[in-house]
Every structure is written in structure tokens, then in C-alpha cells.
Amino acid sequence: MSELTLDVGLAYKIKQALSRNGVTDVVDLDWLATGDNIAKMRRVRLGYDEIVTPEHVVDLDADPFIPDGWTVEEHQKGGQFQWNAANVALHLDKCQKNGKVINGNKLRKELAKKSVFNANVLDYLLAHPHLIPEEWKGKFVFFWGTVYRDRNGDLCVRYLRWDGGRWDWDFYWLGGDWRDYSPALVDAS
């Protein structure tokens, strides 16, 4: 077996291809150089193996995660949902736009007319953060399909947020005011 010659021209070509395809992190190259990953990729190129994109299916009928000391007030079920960011939308009520605010209890009534997603989607996205659209950063995305009662007895809804370094969840009380940075995730399909 002859040794591979990697000259400057080929190295530059590989660097350009990596950049063109969005590989900007050394971690990706380190993964490729680990174990038999290059051999696996070669098997794909030769037609022996295939790359299969996983389907991301969220069970909207499952019981939601319940934070310690909380209870579930309402959990809207919805069967099996195959995640596709193109099939969801961030919805603002007309009373959340143009600097207006709306009380959470009133917003809950308005959203009863919409197909909102429950907290199972939130938890699925936290487990698979690469699926979360970049444009959600700077927003608090609420999952109104699950309404909780916190340990103080207040009704609240959990939301997804970018905290500057990673995606996380928090919650807000229905007694508060909801603004233009607090959209509900709704079905857009």
C-alpha cells in the first residue's frame, strides 16, 4: 500500500471545501481523524453504506416533564409530530405587537383558537439543540400546550431561551404581561 501524499495544493483544496460546507470547528476534523471514521466515510463514497438523516419525532401524547413541586394544569395532546422547522411558526397576538402588552390569562384565551405545541416539543428541542432555528435567539419561545401550576400555586408556561452560551428553559406566570419577544410556537403546516 502506497503512502498518501498530501501536498499544499490538496491541503488548501480540502480547507476550502471544509469552509464552503460550514465546517469551521476543529472538533469536526478531530472527529473525522478519530478511530475508523474516515473509513466509514469512504464506505459511503464507494457506495457500500448510506448516510440516513434521522427523523425527529416528538410524542405529543406523552406525559410532560414536571418540575419539582409543580403540577400540570392542562396538557394538550397531539399525537406524533415529525419535527420540521418549516412546519412551525412563532405567533404573536395582535396585542403583543407594536409595543403593546397582553395579560397572560387573556393571551391563553386568545391562543385557545390556535394549534399550539406542548412542552414535549420544548424538551425534545433541548435534547436536540441543533434543530433549533438560529432566528429564535433573542426570543422567549413559549409552549402553551402545557400549562403548569408552580409550587406557589400560580399558573405558568415554560419557554425556550438562548442564555448566551446554550439553550435552556424557564417559565413565566400567566398573571404577567406578555410582550413582542414572547411568541407562542404554533403549527404552521
C-alpha positions as CSV (number, residue, x, y, z in Angstrom):
1,M,0.0,0.0,0.0
2,S,1.4,3.4,-1.0
3,E,1.6,6.3,1.4
4,L,-0.8,9.2,0.8
5,T,0.9,12.4,-0.3
6,L,-0.9,15.5,0.9
7,D,0.7,18.4,-0.8
8,V,0.0,22.1,-0.1
9,G,-2.4,22.4,-3.1
10,L,-4.6,19.4,-1.9
11,A,-4.5,20.6,1.7
12,Y,-5.7,24.1,0.5
13,K,-8.5,22.4,-1.6
14,I,-9.6,20.4,1.5
15,K,-9.6,23.6,3.6
16,Q,-11.7,25.4,1.0
17,A,-14.2,22.5,0.9
18,L,-14.5,22.4,4.7
19,S,-15.2,26.2,4.8
20,R,-17.6,26.0,1.9
21,N,-19.6,23.3,3.7
22,G,-19.7,25.1,7.0
23,V,-17.1,23.0,8.8
24,T,-15.4,25.8,10.8
25,D,-14.8,23.9,14.1
26,V,-11.6,21.9,14.7
27,V,-13.8,19.4,16.7
28,D,-15.3,18.2,13.4
29,L,-11.9,17.5,11.9
30,D,-10.8,15.8,15.2
31,W,-13.9,13.6,14.9
32,L,-13.0,12.7,11.3
33,A,-9.5,11.7,12.4
34,T,-10.7,9.5,15.3
35,G,-11.0,5.8,15.1
36,D,-12.3,4.5,11.8
37,N,-14.5,7.5,10.9
38,I,-12.6,8.2,7.7
39,A,-13.0,4.6,6.7
40,K,-16.8,4.9,7.3
41,M,-17.0,8.0,5.2
42,R,-15.0,6.2,2.4
43,R,-17.5,3.3,2.5
44,V,-20.3,5.9,1.8
45,R,-18.3,7.3,-1.1
46,L,-17.8,3.9,-2.5
47,G,-21.5,3.1,-2.2
48,Y,-21.2,0.4,0.5
49,D,-23.0,2.4,3.1
50,E,-25.5,5.3,3.2
51,I,-26.0,8.3,5.3
52,V,-29.5,8.3,6.7
53,T,-30.9,11.5,8.1
54,P,-32.8,10.6,11.3
55,E,-36.5,11.5,11.6
56,H,-37.1,13.6,14.7
57,V,-40.5,12.6,16.0
58,V,-41.9,14.1,19.2
59,D,-44.6,12.2,21.1
60,L,-47.1,14.9,21.9
61,D,-49.2,12.4,23.8
62,A,-46.6,11.5,26.4
63,D,-46.8,13.0,29.8
64,P,-44.8,16.2,30.0
65,F,-41.7,16.8,32.2
66,I,-43.0,18.2,35.5
67,P,-40.5,20.4,37.5
68,D,-40.2,19.5,41.2
69,G,-43.2,20.7,43.2
70,W,-45.3,21.6,40.2
71,T,-48.4,20.1,38.7
72,V,-49.9,20.1,35.2
73,E,-53.0,22.2,34.9
74,E,-53.5,21.5,31.2
75,H,-51.6,19.3,28.6
76,Q,-52.9,19.4,25.0
77,K,-52.0,16.1,23.3
78,G,-51.4,16.0,19.6
79,G,-50.1,12.5,18.5
80,Q,-46.8,12.0,16.9
81,F,-45.2,15.2,15.4
82,Q,-42.3,15.0,13.0
83,W,-40.1,18.0,13.7
84,N,-39.6,20.3,10.8
85,A,-38.9,24.0,11.5
86,A,-40.7,24.8,8.3
87,N,-43.9,23.5,9.8
88,V,-43.9,25.7,12.9
89,A,-44.3,29.4,13.4
90,L,-43.7,31.9,16.1
91,H,-47.0,33.6,16.8
92,L,-47.7,36.9,18.4
93,D,-51.2,38.1,19.3
94,K,-52.1,41.5,17.9
95,C,-52.0,42.8,21.5
96,Q,-48.3,41.8,21.7
97,K,-47.2,43.9,18.7
98,N,-46.2,47.5,18.2
99,G,-45.1,47.9,21.9
100,K,-48.4,46.6,23.3
101,V,-48.7,44.0,26.1
102,I,-51.3,41.5,26.9
103,N,-52.0,39.7,30.2
104,G,-51.1,36.0,30.1
105,N,-54.6,34.9,31.2
106,K,-56.1,36.8,28.3
107,L,-53.5,35.6,25.9
108,R,-54.3,32.0,27.0
109,K,-57.9,32.5,25.9
110,E,-56.8,34.0,22.6
111,L,-54.4,31.1,21.9
112,A,-57.2,28.6,22.5
113,K,-58.1,29.3,18.9
114,K,-54.6,28.3,17.7
115,S,-52.8,25.0,17.3
116,V,-50.1,25.5,20.0
117,F,-47.4,23.0,20.8
118,N,-46.9,21.4,24.3
119,A,-43.8,21.3,26.4
120,N,-42.8,17.9,25.0
121,V,-41.5,19.8,21.9
122,L,-39.5,22.2,24.2
123,D,-37.9,19.2,26.0
124,Y,-37.2,17.5,22.7
125,L,-35.5,20.6,21.3
126,L,-33.4,20.9,24.4
127,A,-32.2,17.3,23.9
128,H,-31.5,18.1,20.2
129,P,-30.4,21.8,20.2
130,H,-29.0,21.6,16.6
131,L,-32.7,21.6,15.5
132,I,-33.5,25.0,17.0
133,P,-33.6,27.7,14.4
134,E,-30.9,30.4,14.9
135,E,-33.5,33.2,14.5
136,W,-35.1,32.1,17.8
137,K,-32.2,33.6,19.7
138,G,-33.2,36.7,21.5
139,K,-36.8,35.4,21.9
140,F,-38.6,33.6,24.6
141,V,-40.5,30.8,22.7
142,F,-43.5,29.6,24.7
143,F,-45.1,26.2,24.6
144,W,-48.7,27.0,25.5
145,G,-50.0,23.4,25.0
146,T,-48.8,22.7,28.6
147,V,-49.9,25.0,31.4
148,Y,-48.4,24.3,34.8
149,R,-49.2,25.3,38.4
150,D,-45.9,26.1,40.1
151,R,-45.2,25.3,43.8
152,N,-46.7,28.7,44.8
153,G,-50.0,27.8,43.1
154,D,-49.5,30.2,40.2
155,L,-50.3,29.2,36.6
156,C,-47.3,29.4,34.3
157,V,-45.9,28.3,30.9
158,R,-42.4,27.1,30.1
159,Y,-40.4,28.7,27.4
160,L,-37.2,28.1,25.4
161,R,-34.5,30.7,25.5
162,W,-30.9,31.2,24.5
163,D,-28.9,32.3,27.5
164,G,-25.8,33.4,25.6
165,G,-24.0,30.1,25.6
166,R,-26.7,27.4,25.3
167,W,-30.4,26.8,25.0
168,D,-32.3,26.4,28.3
169,W,-35.8,26.7,29.6
170,D,-37.5,29.0,32.1
171,F,-41.1,29.9,32.8
172,Y,-43.4,32.9,33.1
173,W,-46.6,33.4,35.1
174,L,-50.0,33.9,33.4
175,G,-50.6,36.9,35.7
176,G,-47.8,38.8,34.0
177,D,-47.6,40.9,30.8
178,W,-46.5,39.3,27.6
179,R,-44.6,41.3,25.0
180,D,-43.3,41.1,21.5
181,Y,-40.3,38.9,22.4
182,S,-42.5,36.2,23.8
183,P,-44.1,34.3,20.8
184,A,-46.1,31.1,21.1
185,L,-44.9,28.2,19.0
186,V,-47.8,27.2,16.7
187,D,-48.4,24.7,13.9
188,A,-47.9,26.3,10.5
189,S,-48.5,23.3,8.3
